C-alpha cells in the first residue's frame, strides 16, 4: 500500500514537473524541485530524459546536491557529475556524512577526490580512509563513525551534562554505547532511560548488553537481516578485538533492502539495478546484447533438440502445434520455484540443512500440478485433434517437465551460488533453457514412441 502511494506521488510530481518545464518558466520548476526531499529529487531525476534532467539538476539547491547524488543510481550519478564543476563537486561532498561520502567518493574524478580529502580535517580524513579500506558491501562501508560513547563509572547526571555541552547529537540516536577504557563495546544505554532515571544513577546499572555488536566485515545483506529480525534503529560496529568503530542506522538499512528488491527484479531480466532508465542507446544496447546473445545460444540448443525429431514432426504435424504448451508450462513452474529460492538465499533461509526437504517438497508440488494440468491438457488435446494417444503424449510430457522444472528451480540457484554466480542474474536464463530442452525432448520422444510405433 505504502509503495503504491509512493509511486502515485512520484507520477504526480513528474507530471507537474514536465508541465512546468514545457512552459519554459523555470521559477515554478525551481520551487517544485526544492520543495522535495533529496531522495524524491533523485527519484524524479531518474525519471527524466537527459535534456530535461540537466535543466532540473541545475535548479537543485546546492546544499542538497550531495544527498541527491547519493540517492541516484550509478549511471545517473555519472551523468550528473559530468555536468558539475570540480568546485561544485567538492562543495557537495563536504555536506555529506562520512558513510554517505564513502559511498560516493569512488565515483568522483581522481583530481576531485584529492580536493575533497584536502578539504577535510585530519580526523575525518583518517576515518574516511578507514571506511574505504573495508569491502564495498560490508558493515564497515555502511557505518558512520560519529557515535556517542559513555563509560560505566559515571552517573546519569554526568552524561546529561556532557550531552548538553555537545549541543547536538547524531540523527537516529536512540542509544548511547557503553565502552571500556580500551574503547571495547560493553553494551548500550537507552536515551529514554537517561531522561527518566535519578541523576545519581550509575551508568553500569542501566547497561543493556543483549544487543550484539556487528563485526565490521559482515555482509550488508546480513546486516539488513539482523535489523529486520530485531527491529533495530541503530547498531554498533566493532573490529575483531571488539573495539567500537561506529554505528549503522536504519536509514542505511532501508537503502539496502530497496537495492535488494531492485536487484532481484532487474536481475531476472539480466539487467543492472543501477541502469539509467534513459541511458544512451549505444550503452543500453551493449549491456543487453550480452544476455540476448546467451539466450540465442540456448535457443539454438533447444532448436537442435527439435531438429533431432524432424521425421516425427513431418509425420505428426500436431506435435509442432502443441510443443509451446509443454515448454511454457515448465518455464512458468520453474520460475515460480526459482523466485522463491532466490529470495530464500538472499534471506539466508536456504542451506545444506534444509535442501533435501526443499527438493522433496517442490518435486511433490511438481508431481501434483503435473498430474492435474496433464489431465486437463490431455483431455483438451485429445478432443481437439480426435486422438487419444496425442492427449496421452502431451499429458506425459507435461508431467515430466513440471517435475523437472521444480527440481531445476531448486538446484540451479544453489549451484550458481556455489559457483559465485548471482542466481538472480543468471538463474532465469539457465532455467528457461533447461525447461525448454526437457519439455521438447520429453514431448517429442514420447510422440515418437507412442504415435509412430
C-alpha positions in Angstrom: 0.0 0.0 0.0 2.8 2.4 1.0 4.7 1.6 -2.2 1.6 2.2 -4.3 1.1 5.6 -2.6 4.8 6.5 -3.3 4.5 5.5 -7.0 1.4 7.7 -7.4 3.1 10.6 -5.7 6.1 10.3 -8.0 3.9 10.1 -11.1 2.1 13.2 -10.0 5.3 15.1 -9.3 6.7 14.0 -12.7 3.6 15.2 -14.5 3.7 18.6 -12.7 7.4 19.0 -13.4 7.0 18.1 -17.1 4.1 20.6 -17.4 6.2 23.3 -15.8 9.2 22.6 -18.0 7.1 22.7 -21.1 6.0 26.2 -20.3 9.7 27.3 -20.3 9.2 29.2 -16.9 11.9 27.9 -14.6 10.7 29.7 -11.5 7.8 27.2 -10.8 10.2 24.3 -11.6 12.7 25.5 -9.1 10.1 25.9 -6.4 8.6 22.5 -7.1 12.0 20.7 -7.1 13.3 22.4 -3.9 10.1 21.5 -2.0 11.1 17.9 -2.3 13.4 15.8 -0.2 16.8 14.8 -1.7 15.5 11.2 -2.2 12.4 12.5 -4.0 14.6 14.7 -6.2 16.8 11.8 -7.0 13.8 9.7 -8.0 12.5 12.4 -10.3 15.8 12.9 -11.9 15.9 9.2 -12.8 12.5 9.6 -14.4 13.5 12.4 -16.8 15.2 12.2 -20.2 18.7 13.6 -20.4 17.8 17.0 -21.7 15.2 17.8 -19.0 17.3 16.1 -16.3 20.1 18.6 -17.0 17.8 21.6 -16.6 16.3 20.3 -13.4 19.7 19.4 -11.9 20.8 22.9 -12.4 17.9 24.2 -10.3 18.5 22.0 -7.3 19.6 23.8 -4.2 23.5 23.3 -4.0 23.1 22.3 -0.3 21.1 19.3 -1.5 23.5 18.3 -4.3 25.4 15.7 -2.2 22.4 14.0 -0.8 20.8 13.8 -4.2 23.9 12.2 -5.7 23.8 9.5 -3.0 20.1 8.7 -3.8 20.5 8.1 -7.6 21.9 5.1 -9.4 25.5 4.9 -10.6 24.6 5.7 -14.3 22.5 8.8 -13.4 25.2 9.9 -10.9 27.8 9.7 -13.6 25.8 11.9 -15.9 25.1 14.4 -13.1 28.7 14.6 -12.1 29.7 15.2 -15.7 27.7 18.5 -15.6 29.3 19.8 -12.4 32.5 21.8 -12.0 35.1 20.4 -9.6 34.4 23.1 -7.1 30.7 22.2 -7.1 31.5 18.5 -6.5 33.8 19.3 -3.6 31.2 21.6 -2.1 28.6 18.8 -2.4 30.9 16.2 -0.9 31.5 18.4 2.1 27.8 18.3 3.1 27.7 14.5 3.4 28.1 12.3 6.4 31.2 10.0 6.3 29.2 6.9 5.4 27.5 8.6 2.5 30.7 10.1 1.4 32.4 6.7 1.4 29.6 5.5 -1.0 30.0 8.5 -3.3 33.8 9.2 -3.4 34.9 6.3 -5.6 32.6 7.7 -8.4 34.4 11.0 -8.3 37.3 12.0 -10.7 40.7 11.5 -9.1 41.5 15.2 -9.1 38.3 15.9 -7.3 38.9 13.2 -4.7 42.2 14.8 -3.9 40.5 18.2 -3.3 37.8 16.5 -1.2 40.5 14.9 1.0 42.3 18.2 1.3 39.2 20.0 2.5 38.7 17.5 5.4 40.3 17.7 8.8 42.8 15.0 9.7 40.5 13.0 11.9 37.7 12.8 9.3 40.2 12.1 6.6 41.5 9.1 8.6 38.0 7.9 9.3 37.1 8.1 5.6 40.3 6.2 4.6 39.5 3.5 7.2 35.9 3.1 5.8 37.2 2.8 2.3 39.6 0.0 3.4 36.6 -2.3 4.0 34.8 -4.3 1.3 32.1 -2.4 -0.6 29.1 -4.4 0.6 30.1 -4.7 4.3 29.2 -3.2 7.6 32.4 -1.2 7.5 31.2 0.8 4.5 27.7 1.3 6.0 28.8 2.5 9.4 29.1 6.1 10.5 32.0 6.7 13.0 30.0 9.6 14.6 28.9 7.9 17.8 28.4 9.0 21.4 30.1 6.7 23.9 30.0 6.7 27.7 31.8 4.9 30.4 30.5 2.6 33.1 32.0 4.6 36.0 29.9 7.8 35.5 26.4 8.8 36.5 23.4 9.8 34.5 23.9 13.4 35.6 27.4 13.4 34.1 26.1 12.0 30.8 23.3 14.6 30.6 25.7 17.4 31.2 28.0 16.0 28.6 25.2 15.9 26.0 24.2 19.5 26.8 27.8 20.5 26.3 27.9 18.8 22.9 24.9 20.9 21.8 23.7 18.3 19.3 23.5 14.6 18.9 23.7 12.5 15.7 20.4 11.6 13.9 18.7 8.3 14.9 20.5 8.3 18.3 18.2 6.1 20.4 21.0 4.6 22.4 24.4 5.7 23.7 27.1 3.0 23.5 29.0 2.0 26.6 32.7 1.3 26.2 35.6 0.3 28.4 38.8 2.3 28.9 40.2 0.5 25.8 37.1 1.5 23.8 35.7 -2.0 23.7 32.0 -2.3 23.3 30.2 -3.3 26.5 26.5 -2.6 25.8 24.1 0.3 25.3 22.0 2.7 27.3 18.7 4.0 26.1 18.4 7.8 25.8 14.9 7.4 27.2 16.3 5.8 30.4 18.6 8.8 30.9 15.7 11.2 30.8 13.6 9.4 33.5 16.2 7.9 35.9 17.6 9.5 39.0 20.6 11.7 38.0 22.8 9.9 40.5 22.1 6.5 39.0 25.4 4.9 37.8 25.5 4.0 34.1 26.6 0.4 34.9 23.1 -0.1 36.4 21.4 0.9 33.1 23.5 -1.1 30.6 21.6 -3.3 28.1 24.1 -5.9 27.0 21.7 -8.0 25.0 22.3 -6.3 21.6 25.2 -8.0 19.9 27.7 -5.8 18.0 28.0 -6.3 14.3 31.5 -7.4 13.1 32.9 -4.8 10.7 33.3 -7.3 7.8 29.7 -8.5 8.0 28.0 -8.7 4.6 25.5 -5.8 4.0 22.6 -8.3 3.3 23.2 -10.0 6.7 23.2 -6.6 8.4 19.8 -5.9 6.8 18.5 -9.2 8.0 19.6 -8.5 11.6 17.9 -5.1 11.6 14.7 -6.7 10.3 14.8 -9.6 12.8 15.5 -7.4 15.9 13.7 -4.2 14.9 16.9 -2.1 15.5 17.1 1.6 14.8 20.9 1.6 15.3 23.5 -1.0 15.9 27.2 -0.8 16.9 30.0 -2.0 14.7 33.2 -3.5 16.1 36.5 -4.9 14.9 38.0 -8.3 15.6 39.1 -7.0 19.0 35.6 -5.8 19.9 36.8 -2.2 19.6 33.8 0.1 18.8 34.3 1.6 15.3 30.9 3.2 14.6 27.3 2.5 14.1 24.8 1.6 11.4 21.4 3.4 11.3 18.1 2.3 9.9 18.1 4.7 7.0 21.1 3.0 5.5 19.5 -0.4 6.0 16.3 0.7 4.2 18.5 1.6 1.2 20.0 -1.9 1.3 16.6 -3.6 1.3 15.4 -1.4 -1.6 18.6 -2.3 -3.5 18.0 -6.0 -2.9 14.5 -5.7 -4.3 15.6 -3.8 -7.3 18.5 -6.2 -7.9 16.1 -9.2 -7.9 13.6 -7.6 -10.2 16.2 -6.3 -12.7 18.5 -9.3 -12.4 15.6 -11.6 -13.6 15.9 -9.8 -16.9 19.7 -9.8 -16.9 19.9 -6.1 -16.1 21.8 -4.0 -13.6 19.7 -2.3 -10.9 21.8 0.9 -11.4 20.9 1.1 -15.1 19.6 4.5 -16.2 16.0 4.5 -17.5 17.2 7.0 -20.1 20.7 5.7 -20.7 22.3 6.4 -24.1 21.1 4.0 -26.8 24.6 2.5 -27.6 25.3 1.8 -23.9 21.9 0.2 -23.3 22.2 -1.9 -26.4 25.7 -3.1 -25.5 24.6 -4.1 -22.0 21.5 -6.0 -23.2 23.4 -7.6 -26.1 25.3 -10.0 -23.8 22.2 -11.7 -22.3 20.5 -11.6 -25.7 23.5 -13.5 -27.1 23.4 -16.0 -24.3 19.7 -16.5 -24.8 20.3 -17.0 -28.5 22.8 -19.8 -27.8 20.3 -21.5 -25.5 17.6 -21.1 -28.2 19.9 -22.9 -30.7 20.3 -25.7 -28.2 16.5 -26.1 -27.9 16.2 -25.9 -31.7 18.9 -28.6 -32.1 16.8 -30.9 -29.9 13.7 -30.3 -32.0 15.8 -30.9 -35.2 16.6 -34.4 -34.0 12.9 -35.3 -34.3 12.3 -33.8 -37.7 11.0 -37.0 -39.1 8.5 -37.3 -36.3 7.3 -33.7 -36.8 6.8 -34.3 -40.5 4.5 -37.3 -39.9 2.6 -35.8 -36.9 2.2 -32.0 -37.5 0.0 -31.7 -34.4 3.2 -32.1 -32.3 4.6 -28.9 -33.6 1.4 -27.1 -32.7 1.4 -28.3 -29.1 5.2 -28.1 -28.3 5.0 -24.5 -27.0 2.4 -25.5 -24.4 4.8 -28.0 -22.7 7.7 -25.7 -22.7 5.7 -22.7 -21.5 4.1 -24.6 -18.5 7.6 -25.9 -17.5 9.0 -22.4 -17.7 6.4 -20.8 -15.5 6.6 -23.6 -12.9 10.3 -23.4 -12.8 10.3 -19.6 -12.5 7.9 -19.8 -9.5 10.4 -22.1 -7.7 13.4 -20.1 -8.8 11.9 -16.9 -7.4 11.2 -18.5 -4.0 14.8 -19.9 -3.9 16.5 -16.6 -4.8 14.5 -14.9 -2.1 15.3 -17.6 0.4 19.0 -17.5 -0.5 19.0 -13.7 0.0 17.4 -14.0 3.4 19.7 -16.8 4.5 16.8 -19.3 4.7 18.3 -21.9 2.3 21.2 -24.1 3.2 22.5 -27.7 3.4 20.3 -28.4 6.4 17.0 -28.0 4.6 18.0 -28.6 1.0 16.8 -32.2 0.9 13.4 -31.2 2.4 13.1 -28.3 -0.2 13.8 -30.7 -3.1 11.2 -33.2 -1.8 8.6 -30.6 -1.3 9.0 -28.9 -4.7 9.1 -32.2 -6.5 5.8 -33.3 -4.9 4.3 -30.0 -5.8 5.5 -30.5 -9.4 4.1 -34.0 -9.5 0.7 -32.8 -8.2 0.5 -29.9 -10.6 1.8 -32.0 -13.4 -0.9 -34.6 -12.9 -3.7 -32.1 -12.6 -2.8 -30.0 -15.6 -1.7 -33.0 -17.6 -5.2 -34.4 -17.2 -6.8 -31.1 -18.3 -4.5 -30.5 -21.3 -4.5 -34.2 -22.3 -8.3 -34.3 -22.5 -8.5 -31.0 -24.4 -5.9 -32.1 -26.9 -7.5 -35.5 -27.4 -10.8 -33.8 -28.2 -9.2 -31.1 -30.3 -7.3 -33.5 -32.6 -9.6 -36.5 -32.1 -6.6 -38.6 -31.0 -6.4 -40.1 -27.5 -2.8 -41.1 -28.0 -1.8 -37.5 -28.7 -3.5 -36.5 -25.4 -1.5 -39.2 -23.6 1.7 -37.9 -25.1 1.3 -34.3 -24.1 0.0 -35.3 -20.6 3.1 -37.4 -20.0 5.4 -34.8 -21.3 3.9 -32.1 -19.2 4.1 -34.2 -16.0 7.8 -34.9 -16.7 8.6 -31.2 -17.5 6.8 -29.8 -14.4 8.7 -32.2 -12.1 12.0 -31.4 -13.9 11.2 -27.7 -13.6 10.6 -28.0 -9.9 13.9 -29.8 -9.4 15.8 -27.3 -11.6 14.2 -24.4 -9.7 15.8 -25.6 -6.5 19.1 -26.8 -7.8 20.0 -24.1 -10.4 20.2 -21.2 -7.9 22.0 -23.3 -5.3 24.6 -24.4 -7.9 25.1 -20.9 -9.3 25.6 -19.6 -5.7 28.3 -22.1 -5.0 30.0 -21.1 -8.3 29.9 -17.5 -7.0 27.5 -16.5 -9.8 24.5 -14.4 -8.9 21.4 -16.6 -9.2 19.1 -13.6 -9.6 21.1 -12.6 -12.7 21.8 -15.9 -14.4 19.2 -18.2 -12.9 16.4 -17.3 -15.4 18.4 -18.0 -18.5 19.7 -21.3 -17.2 16.3 -22.4 -16.0 14.5 -21.5 -19.2 17.0 -23.4 -21.3 16.6 -26.4 -19.0 12.8 -26.5 -19.1 12.7 -25.8 -22.9 15.1 -28.7 -23.6 13.4 -31.1 -21.2 10.0 -30.1 -22.5 10.8 -30.6 -26.1 12.8 -33.8 -25.5 10.2 -35.5 -23.4 7.3 -34.4 -25.7 8.9 -35.4 -29.0 10.4 -38.6 -27.5 7.0 -39.8 -26.2 5.5 -38.7 -29.5 8.0 -40.9 -31.4 7.4 -43.9 -29.1 3.6 -43.8 -28.9 2.4 -42.3 -32.2 4.9 -43.8 -34.6 5.4 -47.3 -33.3 
